[in-house]
Amino acid sequence: MIPAFELRRRARASLGMNVFGSLWLLSVLATIIASAMLSAASYVVVGVLILMGPVSVGLATVRLRLARGEGQVDLGNLFVGFTQDFTGNLLIGLVVTLKTFLWSLLFVVPGIVKAYAYSMSYYVKCDHPEYTYSQCIAESQRMMMGNKGRLFWLDLSYIGWAIVGALCLGVGTLWVQTWMDQAHAEFYESLREAN
């Protein structure tokens, strides 16, 4: 399997290497738009549950296009989750959120483990729009069997960068989050290629 440092390098390459280049800045803008939509919806609890799936599928679409070298960031792809199988995307977000919450009620650790198990569901939906929500979640669990620890260590490797980003009045965390999200797309690609 591909080590974390290589996934981080691939993610930076997908984003154009230059943190102030147009590709990275457009990716940061995509992250801001997705976060703003979820933040605005958070004023109503049901709003977040409704938007989580479609917004996450849209952001996953943007990330996968970059990982596959399919051109510039198209902010219109952020809304793919609303235009293609909205109900299926909504159900993925709803079921993943609900199951993760219920596992977290046992203890924190089972919730974290399940969050990692379900983490590839949105990418699976991007590649297989014909899949139902349950097929996407099941495929994510299958892909992540034996790989949850690897993704955890990849996330852990960003702690230093997150601290540096926070020291920049918190603005730098947008760049770090974008880079980390792109690394998740690269992780999905490595799992897909391995199967």
Secondary structure, DSSP 8 states (H G I E B T S, - for coil): ---HHHHHHHHHHHTTS-TTSHHHHHHHHHHHHHHHHHHHHTTSHHHHHHHHHHHHHHHHHHHHHHHTT--S--GGGGGHHHHS-HHHHHHHHHHHHHHHHHHHHH-HHHHHHHHHHHTTHHHHHHH-TTS-HHHHHHHHHHHHTTTHHHHHHHHHTTHHHHHHHHHTTTTHHHHHHHHHHHHHHHHHHHHHHH-
